[in-house]
Amino acid sequence: MAKTASLTMRIEPEVKASAEELFASMGITLTEAINMFVYKSLAEGGIPFDLKQPRWNKETLEAFEEGDKIAKGEIEAKRYTDVDQMFADILSGE
């Protein structure tokens, strides 16, 4: 069957490069791997692997959210002038 359709998708460049490297080590291209995923999904009538909740606990998820807010400038991050000051703060348990 001739391939006549194209698929355009967006993905982070680092993720794409890692996937290309992984699949190349298996002797296939990223395009071939995506085709395999689609054909397997069609054969199984759905996603060919279990979809589960993230394995992160509540504390970890809250830390991710805090990091996102810091990155967006919504909250101010702690700043240190040297590593000794940082460790003193960490070890104080506050």
Buried (B, 14 or more C-beta within 10 A) or exposed (E): EEEEEEEEEEEEEEEEEEBBEEBEEEEEEBEEBBBEEEEEEEEEEEEBEEEEEEEEEEEEEEEEEEEEEEEEEEEEEEEEEEEEEEEEEEEEEE
